């Protein structure tokens, strides 16, 4: 049986028209010259999580989409805005997504 989080990742990758990759040390999705980190959780992505995402080796030097089902705290948005190649998406599983300004 597929875990809920993995099913959510796959659905969000599909919504963003990216290929699900997943696995340790890899982004959750990729395609079109971009990589995607998915956060399907009940609370908004915070500064600590944003720092962790931005420090991943695969997240450097390539356009990065961070997709969250719950949104982002103001501090997380500020950290993302420091990089020119990071886009934040609020994802509505089953309904689509909306790009937020980083």
LINNOR-V927969 format. One record per pair of residues at least 24 apart in sequence whose ideal C-beta (glycine too) atoms are under 6 Angstrom apart, sorted by the first residue. I is the first residue (numbers start at 1). J is the second residue. D is the distance in whole Angstrom. If there is no record, write none. Layout:
((I:J:D) (I:J:D))
//
This chain:
((5:40:6) (8:40:4) (9:38:5) (11:93:6) (12:38:5) (12:67:5) (12:91:5) (15:97:6) (27:58:5) (34:63:4) (34:65:6) (35:62:6) (35:64:6) (36:65:4) (36:67:6) (37:66:5) (38:67:5) (39:68:4) (40:69:5) (41:70:6) (43:70:6) (44:70:5) (44:71:5) (44:72:6) (44:73:5) (45:72:5) (45:76:5) (46:73:5) (46:76:6) (47:75:4) (47:76:5) (50:76:4) (50:79:5) (65:89:6) (67:91:5))
//
